[in-house]
Amino acid sequence: MQPLVNEAFTRIDPDATWINSTHVGTEYAALLVEAGYQPPTTLNSPPVVGPGVAAVAIAKGGSFGNSVTHTLFFSGYEWRIRNAPSDRGGLNYYDPGNAWTDPDGALHLRIAKVSGQWTCAEVALTRSLGYGTYSFVVRDSSRLESAAVFTIFTWDYAGTDPNHREMDLEVSRWGNPTIENAEYVIQPFYLAENVSRFALPSGVHTHTFRWEPGRVLFRTVRGSEDNGKARAIAEHVFTSGVPSPGIESARMALYVYGGANVPLQKGTEVVIEKFEYLP
């Protein structure tokens, strides 16, 4: 039962579309069910149309054409490279060639122009890690143009949480060069108590967030290590609206903010030296 046994249903959006996350398999079935339907945890064969089940659709694995999934390995984990457009920050296009690892193992994300069009980069863990401490060592990202955004975030694209279990570290001035260049966010961002802005100085930084039931602590320190004793550049605890785990994954993206008064002038690149997760 996907996406989870304890979260068996997939929300149908107002335009009658839906999306779900599942395992690779040889055959897939989707059921349209009545409200109150209680699916069994496992089945030996797909249900048939009948009480509680309005429709059944079955598709063989590999029947969706030659879509290619691009992945890379970074810090001991497999990451999926985005190759589809996104409306994050406005309509942005993504090129798998904008994400790669170098011989030293560092991850590079870039914004580059292809045929007159900016293309962006995003990578996502191929597994959900849940509660724990997430740590990212990032080379200097303080000098991004005001129309560029670098973000480390969690995202659940198939669950029922309307905010997609999203929590963010965002390095951007959102098109306004007079404001501070970084923030911690719990979605929805339009609630003032869900955003904590700060000034990110130049240099290498370690960004961490410790996610616990009902609480998440964001912290940023100078250098490539945070042993808990270093003086924090910024730190903030959220205790309201903190999501619980589902099928979210940790992600990193570098993209263009379409609402900027001054459009992006040139391509840019962010280098992440290390990712670490501790339960």
N, C-alpha and C positions, 0 to 999 in steps of 0.2 A: 504494500500500500504506500503510495507516494503522494506528497513528499515525505510525510511522517505518519506513523501509526496514530500518534496523538494529535495530528493535524491533517486529517484525511481529505479535507475538502479544498478545492481550488476556487478562488473568487472569480466570478465572471464579471468583467468590466462593463460599464454602461454601453459600450459599442459592440457588445456580445463576443468580445475576444477574451482569451485567457492564456496563461503561460504557466508551465509546471516544470519542476526539476526532477529528473529521474535517473536511474542507472541505465547504462548501455545494455541492451538486450536484443533478443532475436524477434520479439513480438511485443506490441504495445496495445493497450486497450484504454479507452476513455469512456466513462459512463456519465450520462446526464441523469441525475437522480432527483427525486422529490425531496422537499424539506422534511427533515426528520429521519431520512434514510440512515441506517446504521450499518456500514460495511463491515464484513468480517476482516480480521487481520490478514489472513492468507486465504487463497482459493486454489483449487486444483484446475479450474477452468473458468473462463469469464462468465459473469452472470448473463442471463438473457432478459429481454424486455419482459416486464411483468410488474407485480406490485412493488412500488418504490423506484423502479428503474424505467425511465422514459425512453432512453436510447442508448445504444452501445455502438462504438466505432472501434475497429481493430485495424492496425497497420503492421506490416512486417518491418523488421529492422532493415535499414539500408534502402528504404523505398523513397527517400526524400532527396534523391539526386546525389551529386558529388561534392556536397558541402565539405570543406576542409576545416578542421579544427587545428589551430596553431597553438603550440604550447612551448614553454621553456622551463628550465630548472634553475632555481635561484635559492640559495641558502638552504638546500636540502629539501625543497618543496617544489611540486609541479604547479605552474601557473598557466592559466589559459589566457591567450592574447586576443583582445577584442578586435574583430574585423567588421563589425556592423555599425551603422550610424547610431548616434545617441542624441537625445534632446537635453542632455546635461549641459547647462550653460548656454543653451540655444542649440540649433542643429549643428552637430559636429560629425566629421567623418574620421574613421580610424583605419590605420594601415598597420598590419602586423609587422612590417619592416621598421616601425618606429619603436619597437621594444626588443632588446637583446641583452645578452650578458657578455662581458669582455673576458679576456684570458685570466684576469684576477678574480673573476666571479662576481663582479659588481653588475647591478642591473641598470641599464640606461633606458630612459623614456624621453622621447623627443616630439616636438611639433615641427613638421616640415611641410613645405609647399610642394604639391604635385599638380601639374597642369593648371596652375593658377589657383588651386584650392588648398587651404590649410588642412592637414591631416594630423590626427592626434594619437595618443597612446594610452592604453589601459591594460592592466593585467589583473587577474583574479585567481585566488587560490582555488584549486579543484576539489577542496574538501572544506567542511565546516569544522571549526575548532571550538567554538563555544566560549564559555567563561575562561578567563585566564589573563595573562599579561602578554601584550603584543608590543614588540620593540622594533624600531626602524632606524638605522643609521643613514643619514642623508647628507650628502655634500651640499655646499652652499646653495640655497634656493632663495635667498633673501632679495636678490636683484632681478627677479622676474618682472617683465613688463606688467603694467597694471591690468592688461587684458588677458594675461595668462593665469592659469589656475593649476597648482599641484595639490593633489589631495590624497590622503590615506583614509580609507573609510570601510565600513561594513555595509553589506547590501544583500537583502533577501528578495529575489525577484519573483519568487513563486509562492510565498506564504500569504497569510491573510492580514498581516500587519499593514495598515494603510501607509505607514512611514517606512516600510521595507526594512525594519530593524537597522536603520541607518544612523551611524555615529561617525563623525568626521574630524580629522585635522585638515585644515585648508590653508594653504599659503597663497594668498591673493589679495589684491587691493580692490577687486571687483570693479575695475575701471575707474576708480577714484584714487589718484596718486597722493591724496592728502590724508588718507586713513591708515591705520596700522595694517601690517601686511600678513597677519596670520590670525587664526581663530580655531577654537574648539567648538563643536556643535553637536547637539542632540536634536534630531529632527522631531517636530517641525521647526525650522529655523526662524519662522516669523514670531515665535514667542521669545520675548527679550531674555527670559531666564534660561533659554536653551543655547545661548551664544556667549562665549567668553573670548574677546579679542585681545591680542597682544602684539608687541613689536618683536619680530624675529631678526636678530642681528646676523651679520655675515659669519661664515665659518661652517664647519661640520657640526651637525646636531644629532642627538638621539631623541627621538620622539617615542613615547610609550603611552599605552593606555591599559589600565588594569580594570577589567570588566568582572563585576561580581553581581550577585542578585540585588537588584535595586540600587546599584551604585556603580559609577565608572569614574576613575581618576585619570585625567590626562596630565602629562608632564613632559617638558622639553628641557634638556640640559645641553651645555656645550660639550663637544667632543664625541668620541665614538663609543662611549660606555656610560651607562647609568647604573651605579651600584647603590643608589639610594642615598648616598652621602654627598653627592655633588650638589652645588647650589643651582636651583632651578631658574631657568630664564622665565618660564611660565608654568603654572600648575593650576588645575581647577577640578573640583569634584562636582559631578551631577548626581542628584539623588531623586529627581523627578523625571518621569517619562523614560527611564532607562529600559530598553527592551530586554526581553528574555531570549535565550538562544532558540534558533529554529534551524533553517538551512541557509543561513547567511554565510558569506565568505568575506575574508579580508581582501581589499583591493587597493590598487594604486593607479592614479590617472593623472595625465598632464593634458590639458585641453584649453580651448579658447572660450573666453566669456563673451558672448555675443552682444551683451548689453553695454559694453564699454563705449564711452564717448570717443576715445582715441583707439582705433582698431589696432590689432597686433601688427607690429612693424617688421619683425624678423622672427625666424625660427628660434627655438630654444631647446634646452636639454636639462634634465635632472638626473643625477646619479644616486642610486641607493646602494650603499656598500653592503648592508647586512639586514636580514630579517630574523627575528627570533621569537619563538612562542614558548611560554612556560605555563603549565596548568595552574 
